């Protein structure tokens, strides 16, 4: 059997990915980030290791012990923790981790944007002969297809907001600030940064109702990490905040629990649509596929 390691952060994506890989005949080994990863992933794992943020040396030794030469990164990481005032003492990094992240946190010769930090995480494994693969290459069925997922479709006014917000979201990603933006009446309501998508949505709801949210891949998206994803938590947050449209990028976004998400959106009058860049050339929305 093929062996694969899953470096698991928070959310349901790592759990579902582990399930799919098991069904495909992989032996799955979980390297779960302590206090982040969901313990339900262990149901689909042959073996596991709970690791802290500062234990990349321990993680590499675990992979070598179990003859794991390929791994994938899945799930989110709480970025706020990287700005804890006692970061080093809180996580007690091993020597391998200190050497890797010293340019970020000690010498300040590298920035602490998401891409920069996550690329260093990839290097931590690949320097030791462990290849990091995109999880969506292993389970492409988790990517949302180019279609209208819900019964409702965008109105003309919402379509204008989508075209406007797409450009803003792509620029936000190009600058490596975040992935999500909320807009209404062709004005920016909120931008996602360190706080994450759910708090961005909550803040938008305090400012207005009936807004549109776009969560898109970065123009320079590295498929090995930080792929845009959404599931029940995102759509429930949107409903509570009064959002009415969720736009994602087709073939570049992970959808967790598709039917449950669609049913909830239909019940709450929310539009979910997965687009590609060429769709924005149209003056009106013309769906390729409608869920009746």
C-alpha positions in Angstrom: 0.0 0.0 0.0 1.1 3.6 -0.7 1.9 5.6 2.5 1.0 9.3 2.9 1.4 11.7 5.8 -1.3 14.4 6.5 0.0 17.4 8.3 -3.4 18.4 9.8 -4.5 21.8 11.0 -8.0 22.8 12.1 -11.3 22.3 10.2 -13.0 19.3 8.5 -10.9 19.3 5.4 -8.1 17.1 6.9 -10.7 14.6 8.2 -12.4 14.3 4.9 -9.2 14.1 3.0 -8.0 11.3 5.2 -11.3 9.4 4.6 -10.9 9.8 0.8 -7.3 8.6 0.8 -8.2 5.6 2.9 -10.9 4.7 0.4 -8.3 5.0 -2.4 -6.0 2.5 -0.7 -3.5 4.7 1.1 -2.1 4.1 4.5 -2.6 7.4 6.2 -0.3 8.7 8.9 -1.5 11.8 10.7 0.9 14.6 11.9 -1.7 16.6 13.8 -1.0 20.1 15.0 -1.8 20.0 18.7 -4.8 22.1 19.8 -5.7 22.6 16.1 -6.4 19.2 14.4 -9.7 17.4 14.8 -9.3 14.1 16.6 -11.8 12.5 14.3 -9.1 12.2 11.7 -7.6 9.3 13.8 -10.4 7.1 12.6 -8.8 6.9 9.2 -5.2 6.8 10.2 -2.9 3.8 10.6 -0.8 5.8 13.1 -0.5 9.4 14.4 1.7 12.0 16.0 0.5 15.1 17.9 3.1 17.8 17.2 3.4 21.4 18.4 4.3 24.4 16.2 7.9 24.2 17.2 8.4 20.4 16.7 9.4 20.1 13.0 12.4 18.0 14.0 10.2 15.6 15.8 7.8 15.5 12.8 10.6 14.7 10.4 12.0 11.9 12.6 8.5 10.4 12.8 8.2 10.4 9.0 11.6 8.7 8.6 10.7 6.1 11.3 7.6 5.1 9.4 9.1 5.3 6.0 6.9 8.2 4.9 8.4 9.9 1.8 5.3 11.8 0.7 2.9 14.1 2.7 0.3 16.7 2.2 -0.8 19.8 4.2 -4.5 20.2 5.0 -6.5 22.5 7.2 -6.0 25.9 8.7 -3.5 27.3 11.3 -4.5 30.0 13.7 -2.1 32.8 12.6 -2.8 34.9 15.7 -0.6 32.5 17.6 2.5 33.5 15.7 2.2 37.0 17.3 2.1 35.8 20.9 4.5 38.0 22.9 6.2 34.9 24.4 6.2 32.8 21.2 9.5 31.0 21.8 8.8 30.1 25.4 5.2 29.1 24.7 6.1 26.6 21.9 9.6 25.6 23.0 10.8 24.9 19.4 13.4 22.2 18.8 16.8 23.1 17.2 15.7 22.1 13.7 12.7 24.5 13.9 14.8 27.3 15.4 17.2 27.1 12.4 14.4 27.1 9.9 12.3 30.0 11.4 15.1 32.2 12.7 15.0 34.4 9.6 11.3 35.0 10.3 11.2 35.5 14.1 14.7 36.2 15.3 16.7 38.0 12.5 13.6 39.4 10.7 15.2 38.9 7.3 12.1 37.2 6.0 8.5 38.4 6.4 5.7 36.6 8.2 3.1 36.5 5.5 1.2 33.2 5.0 3.0 32.2 1.9 6.4 32.9 3.4 5.7 30.9 6.6 4.1 28.0 4.9 6.9 27.7 2.3 9.3 27.4 5.2 7.0 24.6 6.6 7.3 22.8 3.2 11.1 23.2 3.3 11.2 21.6 6.7 10.1 18.4 5.2 11.5 18.6 1.7 15.0 19.2 2.9 14.8 15.8 4.6 13.5 14.0 1.5 9.8 14.1 2.3 7.9 15.5 -0.7 4.9 17.7 0.0 2.0 17.1 -2.5 -1.1 19.1 -3.1 -4.0 17.4 -1.3 -6.3 18.3 -4.1 -4.1 16.3 -6.6 -4.6 13.3 -4.4 -8.4 13.8 -4.0 -9.5 16.1 -6.9 -13.2 15.3 -6.2 -13.0 17.7 -3.3 -12.7 20.7 -5.6 -15.9 22.5 -6.4 -16.8 22.5 -10.1 -17.7 25.4 -12.4 -21.4 25.8 -11.7 -24.2 27.5 -9.8 -24.6 25.3 -6.7 -27.9 26.7 -5.4 -31.4 27.3 -6.6 -31.1 31.0 -6.4 -28.8 32.9 -8.8 -27.2 36.3 -8.4 -29.4 39.3 -9.2 -28.1 42.0 -11.6 -27.0 44.2 -8.7 -25.3 41.2 -7.0 -23.6 40.3 -10.3 -22.1 43.9 -10.4 -20.8 43.4 -6.9 -19.3 40.0 -7.9 -17.4 41.5 -10.8 -16.2 44.4 -8.6 -15.3 42.2 -5.7 -13.4 39.7 -7.8 -10.7 42.3 -8.6 -10.4 43.3 -5.0 -10.1 39.7 -3.7 -7.4 38.9 -6.3 -5.4 41.9 -5.3 -5.8 41.0 -1.6 -4.4 37.6 -2.5 -1.6 38.9 -4.6 -0.4 41.0 -1.6 -0.8 37.8 0.5 -3.0 39.5 3.0 -6.0 37.2 2.9 -8.5 35.4 0.6 -11.9 36.8 1.4 -13.6 40.2 0.8 -17.2 41.3 1.4 -18.8 44.0 -0.8 -22.2 45.7 -1.4 -23.3 48.3 -3.9 -19.8 48.1 -5.4 -18.1 49.2 -2.2 -15.8 47.2 0.0 -17.3 46.3 3.4 -14.5 44.2 4.9 -11.2 42.5 4.1 -9.9 39.3 5.6 -6.5 39.6 7.3 -5.0 37.9 10.3 -8.4 37.3 12.0 -9.7 34.8 9.5 -12.8 34.4 7.3 -15.4 33.9 10.1 -14.5 37.1 11.9 -14.4 39.0 8.6 -17.9 37.8 7.9 -19.1 38.7 11.4 -17.6 42.2 11.1 -19.4 42.7 7.8 -22.7 41.8 9.4 -22.3 44.6 11.9 -21.8 47.1 9.1 -24.6 46.1 6.7 -26.9 43.3 5.5 -27.3 41.5 2.2 -23.6 41.7 1.3 -21.7 39.5 -1.1 -18.6 37.5 0.0 -15.9 36.4 -2.4 -13.2 33.9 -1.3 -10.8 33.2 -4.1 -7.4 31.6 -4.8 -4.4 33.9 -4.8 -3.0 34.7 -8.3 0.2 33.0 -7.2 -1.6 30.2 -5.4 0.7 27.3 -4.4 -1.6 24.3 -4.4 0.5 22.5 -1.7 -1.0 24.7 1.0 -3.6 27.4 2.0 -6.1 26.4 -0.7 -9.4 28.3 -0.3 -12.0 26.1 1.4 -15.4 26.4 2.8 -18.1 24.2 4.5 -20.9 24.4 7.0 -19.1 26.7 9.3 -18.6 29.3 6.6 -22.1 29.2 5.3 -23.6 29.3 8.8 -21.5 32.3 9.6 -22.7 34.0 6.4 -26.3 33.3 7.3 -26.0 34.7 10.8 -24.3 37.9 9.5 -26.9 38.5 6.9 -24.8 37.7 3.8 -26.7 36.7 0.7 -24.0 35.6 -1.9 -20.9 33.4 -1.6 -18.6 33.4 -4.6 -15.7 30.9 -4.9 -13.3 30.0 -7.7 -14.1 26.9 -9.6 -11.5 24.1 -9.6 -9.4 26.0 -7.0 -11.6 25.7 -4.0 -12.2 22.8 -1.6 -15.9 22.3 -0.6 -16.4 20.2 2.5 -19.8 18.5 3.0 -21.3 19.7 -0.3 -24.9 18.5 -0.1 -25.3 19.7 3.5 -23.9 23.1 2.5 -26.2 23.4 -0.5 -29.3 22.4 1.4 -28.5 24.9 4.1 -27.9 27.7 1.6 -31.2 26.9 -0.3 -33.1 26.9 3.0 -31.7 30.3 4.0 -31.9 32.0 0.6 -28.1 32.2 0.0 -26.5 32.1 -3.5 -23.4 30.0 -3.9 -21.6 30.1 -7.2 -18.3 28.8 -8.4 -16.9 31.0 -11.2 -13.9 31.2 -13.5 -12.2 34.4 -14.7 -13.9 34.4 -18.1 -17.3 34.6 -16.5 -16.6 38.2 -15.5 -16.6 39.3 -19.2 -20.4 38.9 -19.2 -22.7 41.8 -18.5 -25.2 39.4 -16.8 -24.7 36.1 -15.0 -25.2 33.1 -17.3 -24.9 29.9 -15.3 -23.6 26.7 -16.9 -25.4 24.5 -14.5 -28.4 25.3 -12.2 -29.3 23.1 -9.2 -33.1 22.8 -9.4 
